Amino acid sequence: MATDEPDERDCDSRIMPEVDRRQEEVDKALAAIHELRKRTGRITVGELLSARDEGRKY
């Protein structure tokens, strides 16, 4: 059957590599966050809020 619409297999072949690539990016970002936590240690809630509010005008 000759139509101009893409075959279902064509769509899957484009979607799956994108999903895999995106998951790889997420995995790398999480690994970077874990490495950063090892170097910097934990902070208190007060320090976190202070960093968030730094430079704000109230």
KAFENGI-V619511 format. One record per pair of residues at least 4 apart in sequence whose C-alpha atoms are under 8 Angstrom apart, sorted by the first residue. I is the first residue (numbers start at 1). J is the second residue. D is the distance in whole Angstrom. If there is no record, write none. Layout:
i: <I	I>
j: <J	J>
d: <D	D>
This chain:
i: <6	6	7	8	9	10	11	12	13	14	15	16	17	18	19	20	21	22	23	24	25	26	27	28	29	30	31	32	33	34	35	36	37	37	43	43	44	45	46	47	48	49	50>
j: <10	11	11	12	13	14	15	16	17	18	19	20	21	22	23	24	25	26	27	28	29	30	31	32	33	34	35	36	37	38	39	40	41	42	47	48	48	49	50	51	52	53	54>
d: <6	7	7	6	6	7	6	6	7	7	6	6	6	6	6	6	6	6	6	6	6	6	6	6	6	6	6	6	6	6	7	6	5	7	6	7	6	6	6	6	6	6	6>
